[in-house]
Amino acid sequence: MFSDFAVWYLFFAGTAAGSFVIAAALDYFGNSFANMRFVSLASRVGFCGAPVLLGIAALMLFLDLGNPAAIVFTFLNPVRSLVSVGAWLIALALAVFSMVAALLLLRVRCRCFRLLEFTGSIIAVGIMCYTGVLLASMNSVDFWNTPLLVVLFVISALSCGCGFLSAVAFCIQGSTRGFSCLRWVGVALCAIEAVS
């Protein structure tokens, strides 16, 4: 039904979106003054990793579409199909995620950083929901034809994002010390995912 490229596209897009949302939530609750100097390592990993993961997702989408005419058609007809909506969400998210990562990496102070986090999170939620909506719209598979599939993919994206943040943070500092909240969030998300 789907090519391998499409499966990887959906996985990387969901993980990128989940990483950004988890990073933004950690920053919102842990950095109440919205000072860019106090963005935690876990949030930095999520903010800087999200555009990389999303870039891989975009590459997988382009490889799946195959020819340049299909790619152009996808962007010129944004409401023609759910794949077009997804492509536009990826493009918008890639722009916002890259701005946030660039501001952090270049240490540029920006008063609208929190607004960019919020905007990126809204787009990321759209990406997380998109996968579930796409699959639930396929009437040929009865098991997928349920709104719970959207919930499942949102929770799955957040769970993958949490796992990505934990894994990269572990690689950077050699332990998960300071990331105990991610462990409990990850356990809670896995439990909700199992129930869904």
N, C-alpha and C positions, 0 to 999 in steps of 0.2 A: 504494500500500500504506500509506504513512504520509503524513499531511498535512504541509504546510510547518511548521506550529507544532511538530509532533512532532520533525521533523528539527532545528529550531533548539533545541528543548528538550534533545535528546540532546547537541548540540554544546556549548551553553553549560554544561550540567551537567558534561560531561567536562572542559572547559577549566577550570572552577572547581575541580574535584577535583584535576586535574593541577597547577594553580597552588598550591593549598594544600600538596600533598605535596612539590613542589619547594621551596617556601618553608620548610617544616618541616625538610626534609633539609639545606638550606643553613644554617638556624639551628642545627640539632643539631651539624653538623660545624664550623661557624664560631664558635659561641658556647658553648663547652664548659661555662662556668659557669652557663648558663641565666639570665643576667642580662638582663632585658628592655630595659635601656638600651643594650645592645650588639647588638640585633637589626639586621641589615644592611638597607640600603635595598631590596635585591632581595627579602628575606624580608618586609619591611613591605609592599611592593607586592603580593606574593602573598597575604599574610594579609588585607590590606584589600580587595584586588580580588576575592577568592574569594566573599565574601558578595554582592557586587554582581552578579557573573556568575551566581551561583546564584539570586538573586532574579529575574533575567531568565529563567532556565531555568524557575523555578516559574511565572512568568507565562505562558510559552509552554505549559507543561503544562496550566494551567487553561484557557487559550484553546482548546487541543486537545480537552480533555474537554467543553467546551461549556456544559453546564448545571450549576447548583449541585447537583442531585441526584446527578449522576455524580461530582462532586468529593467530596461527603459519603460516597457509597458506597465510593469508593476508599480513604478513610481509615478507614472503619468495618470494612473487610474487608482487613486488611493482608496476609494470606496467600492471598487469593483469586486474585490474578493477579500477574504480574511487574510490571505497571504500578503496582499498589498497593505492592509492595515498593519500587519506585523512588521513589514519592511519599513514603513514610515515610523513606527514606534522605535525600531532598532536605530534608525538614522537620528531621530530626535534624542534618544537616550545616549547614543554615542557622542553627540555634540555636548550635551550637558555633563555626562560622566567625564569626558575628556577635559572640560573646563575646570571641574572640581579637582581632578587629579593634577592638572597643570598648576593650579593655584597652590596646592599643597607642596608639590615637588619644587616649584620655583620660589616658595615661601613669600608669595605676594599676598599682602593683606587686602582683603576685599570685604566691604561692609555687607555685600549681598550674598556672602557665602552660605548663610543659613537658608536664604531664599533658593539658592541653587540646589542645596541639599533637598529641600522640600519639593522643588520642581522635579528633580531627578527621581525622587521617591514616588511621586505620582505617576510619572512615565513608567517607572520600574514595575509598579503594581499593574499597570496596563499590560506590560509584557508578560507578567506572571499569569494574569487572567487570560490573555490571548491564546496561549497554548491549550488550556482547558476548553475554551470556547471553540477553537478550531476543531479539536477532536470530538467534542460533544455535538457539533453540528453534522457529523457524519452519521446519517441515519442507517447506514448499512451495518454498523456495529451496535447492536442493542445495548451491550454492556456499557458503552461509552456515552450513550444518549441520556445523560443525567446531569443536572447542575452540580452534583457532588464532584464531578470530574474537575470543574473549575476550582473548587475548594482544595481538592487533592493536589492540583498542580501549583497553586499558590503556596500551600504548606511545603510541598516538595522543593520548590524554588528557594524558599526561606531556609529549609533544612540543608540544601546543597550549599547555599551561601554561607551558612554558619560553619559547615564543614570546611569550606574553602578558607575562610578567615582563620579557623583553628589550625589547619594544616600549614598555611603559609606563615602564620605567626610562630608556629613551632619550628619551622625551618629557619626562621630569622634569628630566634633567640634560644633555640635548643630545648625549650620547655613551654608548657602552657600556663606557667605562673602568671597571674594577672589576667587570665582569660577564663576564670571559673564560671563567670556569668554565661559565656558562650557554651560551656558544657551543659549547664542546666537548661538553657534555651534550646540547645540541640536535642536534649532528651525529651523536653516537652513537645517540640515540633514532631519528633519521630512518633511519639504517642498519639498526637492528633492525626498524623498521617496514617497510622495504622487503623485508627477508628474510621477515618474517611474511606 
